[in-house]
Amino acid sequence: MEAVALKSDYEIERGKPMPSKLHAALEINIGSLIRVNYRDQYRAFTELTIQLPSGKGGTPDIAIYPKMELDWQNDEVKVKEPPLGVIEIFSPTQGSLEIMERKPQYFALGVKSMWIVNPPFKSVYVYYNEYEFDTFINDDILEDKQLGISLPLKEIFS
């Protein structure tokens, strides 16, 4: 008899695995760095569900939008406007295939870049379309050529 892995409500609702401590730290580090360094250009949202072409909602770890004011009286649960960039952080229980399957859907929406963060290897892959990407490791400065974002990996993985 094959063992069945039960998924939590979080995993079912978002269609992705439960985040870990490192995942959570990276999410806050990256979001904070974008806010501090690019607040005049962008607003970063964590765990925002975006309507995908498949009809399903995609929930990247971080979605990067142009700078905008928030309407605190009207909230959105599933956002139709695509972000400029998305950031996905590998979780310990997540396979690369899961994230890679979302890549064409994000680019079909008009997303300009997709970052894939690999915590154990302290590396980030910045995709500009389904096939073209830059790799950043060690003490590199991450350069997102599409969004004009430049961040030190040392700060991301601190």
Wavefront OBJ file of the C-alpha trace (Angstrom):
o trace
v 0.000 0.000 0.000
v 1.381 3.408 -1.024
v 1.676 6.136 1.607
v -0.475 9.199 0.946
v 0.935 12.573 1.922
v -1.743 14.777 3.428
v -1.646 18.421 2.413
v -2.389 21.243 4.805
v -5.095 23.824 4.077
v -2.284 26.271 3.252
v -0.835 23.918 0.617
v -4.231 23.159 -0.920
v -5.319 26.812 -1.039
v -2.070 28.149 -2.535
v -1.117 25.108 -4.591
v 2.385 24.995 -3.118
v 4.210 23.554 -0.114
v 4.296 25.001 3.364
v 7.210 27.448 3.703
v 10.097 26.877 6.106
v 12.134 29.128 8.397
v 14.751 29.855 5.695
v 11.995 30.446 3.160
v 10.301 32.946 5.480
v 13.584 34.739 6.205
v 14.356 35.064 2.486
v 10.875 36.360 1.743
v 11.206 39.136 4.319
v 14.832 39.909 3.349
v 14.042 40.293 -0.348
v 10.809 42.194 0.246
v 12.551 44.567 2.657
v 15.462 45.169 0.284
v 13.071 46.021 -2.540
v 11.084 48.348 -0.270
v 14.146 50.148 1.098
v 15.988 50.487 -2.227
v 13.148 50.777 -4.754
v 10.136 52.239 -2.943
v 9.931 55.070 -5.503
v 9.561 52.533 -8.340
v 8.010 49.349 -6.992
v 5.742 47.808 -4.408
v 6.449 44.207 -3.388
v 3.655 41.959 -2.143
v 4.149 38.613 -0.416
v 1.816 35.663 -0.996
v -0.479 37.595 -3.358
v -2.699 35.361 -5.494
v -2.653 36.300 -9.169
v -5.135 35.101 -11.795
v -3.221 32.835 -14.222
v -4.167 32.023 -17.842
v -5.114 28.503 -16.708
v -7.908 30.054 -14.629
v -6.154 29.003 -11.460
v -4.555 31.395 -9.064
v -0.790 31.524 -8.831
v 0.692 32.661 -5.549
v 4.338 33.641 -5.954
v 6.305 34.232 -2.791
v 6.806 37.855 -3.853
v 5.094 39.802 -6.640
v 6.652 43.076 -7.808
v 4.293 45.781 -9.089
v 4.841 49.369 -10.126
v 4.645 51.815 -7.225
v 1.018 52.277 -6.225
v -1.108 53.670 -3.460
v -3.219 51.164 -1.580
v -6.948 51.552 -1.060
v -7.321 50.447 2.545
v -11.129 50.317 2.199
v -11.161 47.832 -0.694
v -9.084 44.678 -0.657
v -8.507 42.105 -3.411
v -8.225 38.372 -2.828
v -7.244 37.373 -6.385
v -5.518 40.090 -8.419
v -6.152 40.233 -12.168
v -3.417 42.749 -13.019
v -0.168 40.871 -13.645
v 2.954 41.877 -11.732
v 6.123 43.103 -13.426
v 8.131 40.413 -11.664
v 7.617 37.343 -9.506
v 9.949 35.696 -7.031
v 9.692 32.027 -6.107
v 11.719 30.572 -3.230
v 12.296 26.828 -3.078
v 10.861 25.140 0.006
v 12.528 21.990 1.398
v 9.616 19.779 0.326
v 9.217 21.314 -3.115
v 10.602 19.953 -6.345
v 11.944 22.238 -9.044
v 9.334 20.971 -11.495
v 6.534 22.627 -9.508
v 8.051 26.079 -9.862
v 9.237 25.547 -13.431
v 5.689 24.636 -14.492
v 4.509 28.101 -13.386
v 7.178 29.881 -15.457
v 5.337 29.801 -18.845
v 2.105 30.922 -17.190
v 3.759 33.931 -15.562
v 5.444 34.976 -18.813
v 2.161 34.497 -20.728
v 0.674 37.110 -18.370
v 3.355 39.603 -19.362
v 5.630 39.218 -16.330
v 9.035 40.694 -17.266
v 11.204 38.636 -14.919
v 10.963 35.645 -12.614
v 13.482 35.006 -9.862
v 13.992 31.499 -8.543
v 15.785 31.457 -5.201
v 17.604 28.297 -4.092
v 18.350 28.625 -0.332
v 20.812 25.729 0.224
v 23.023 26.919 -2.626
v 22.565 30.631 -1.859
v 21.802 31.181 -5.519
v 19.240 33.102 -7.546
v 18.235 32.532 -11.159
v 16.649 35.538 -12.878
v 14.591 34.498 -15.905
v 13.647 37.058 -18.581
v 11.584 34.589 -20.592
v 11.129 30.833 -20.452
v 14.694 30.119 -21.562
v 16.949 33.150 -21.007
v 18.286 33.622 -17.482
v 21.202 34.871 -15.417
v 22.635 32.975 -12.444
v 23.884 34.718 -9.299
v 25.886 32.936 -6.568
v 28.218 33.644 -3.643
v 28.982 37.357 -3.284
v 27.451 38.398 -6.611
v 25.276 41.435 -7.023
v 21.937 40.271 -8.387
v 21.044 42.326 -11.482
v 17.526 42.100 -12.864
v 18.051 43.645 -16.326
v 14.329 43.947 -17.020
v 13.320 45.721 -13.816
v 16.575 47.548 -13.145
v 16.870 46.009 -9.681
v 20.324 45.436 -8.211
v 20.715 43.696 -4.831
v 23.728 42.122 -3.084
v 23.293 38.386 -2.510
v 25.104 38.869 0.785
v 22.079 40.906 1.984
v 19.509 38.509 0.520
v 21.095 35.550 2.337
v 21.844 37.338 5.619
l 1 2 3 4 5 6 7 8 9 10 11 12 13 14 15 16 17 18 19 20 21 22 23 24 25 26 27 28 29 30 31 32 33 34 35 36 37 38 39 40 41 42 43 44 45 46 47 48 49 50 51 52 53 54 55 56 57 58 59 60 61 62 63 64 65 66 67 68 69 70 71 72 73 74 75 76 77 78 79 80 81 82 83 84 85 86 87 88 89 90 91 92 93 94 95 96 97 98 99 100 101 102 103 104 105 106 107 108 109 110 111 112 113 114 115 116 117 118 119 120 121 122 123 124 125 126 127 128 129 130 131 132 133 134 135 136 137 138 139 140 141 142 143 144 145 146 147 148 149 150 151 152 153 154 155 156 157 158
